[in-house]
């Protein structure tokens, strides 16, 4: 994909991303961001900062 196509694909996933902002990045960086958006959509990506840790249950003896 060329830069314009990458930006369009990113904006399909994230319509709040400004075109002027995305234009600052090269094609490889845009592809990496698009891949991360796709992984997040498929729920293959777990971002620990956004997930509340679950308490560990311990058995009493």
Legacy VTK file of the C-alpha trace (Angstrom):
# vtk DataFile Version 3.0
C-alpha trace
ASCII
DATASET POLYDATA
POINTS 61 float
0.000 0.000 0.000
1.130 3.519 -0.577
0.983 6.228 2.082
-2.438 7.542 1.024
-3.986 4.060 1.146
-2.465 3.393 4.567
-3.894 6.638 5.929
-7.331 5.798 4.537
-7.196 2.323 6.103
-6.128 3.772 9.449
-8.960 6.298 9.361
-11.449 3.480 8.769
-10.382 2.004 12.121
-9.747 5.327 13.843
-11.771 8.165 12.285
-10.468 10.630 14.881
-6.919 10.351 13.517
-6.155 13.572 11.691
-4.737 13.316 8.185
-2.202 16.085 8.912
-0.957 14.123 11.938
-0.688 10.842 10.032
1.196 12.539 7.180
4.120 13.111 9.563
4.949 9.385 9.528
6.574 7.258 6.857
4.950 4.229 5.225
6.641 1.688 7.496
5.442 3.488 10.629
1.906 3.803 9.263
1.878 0.092 8.374
3.005 -0.764 11.902
0.187 1.350 13.374
-2.359 -0.215 11.017
-1.167 -3.689 12.012
-1.617 -2.777 15.687
-5.135 -1.491 14.998
-5.996 -4.710 13.151
-4.621 -6.836 15.996
-6.599 -4.836 18.547
-9.756 -5.250 16.474
-9.188 -9.012 16.378
-8.341 -8.888 20.105
-4.932 -10.451 19.458
-3.268 -7.488 21.118
-3.333 -7.110 24.880
-2.253 -3.738 26.139
-1.510 -4.195 29.832
-1.952 -0.526 30.664
-5.573 -0.676 29.622
-6.467 -3.913 31.372
-7.240 -3.982 35.085
-5.242 -6.755 36.727
-7.337 -9.492 38.257
-6.710 -10.345 41.900
-5.040 -13.676 42.462
-7.143 -16.001 44.553
-5.312 -18.085 47.094
-6.513 -21.153 48.843
-6.565 -21.069 52.615
-5.095 -24.072 54.353
LINES 1 62
61 0 1 2 3 4 5 6 7 8 9 10 11 12 13 14 15 16 17 18 19 20 21 22 23 24 25 26 27 28 29 30 31 32 33 34 35 36 37 38 39 40 41 42 43 44 45 46 47 48 49 50 51 52 53 54 55 56 57 58 59 60
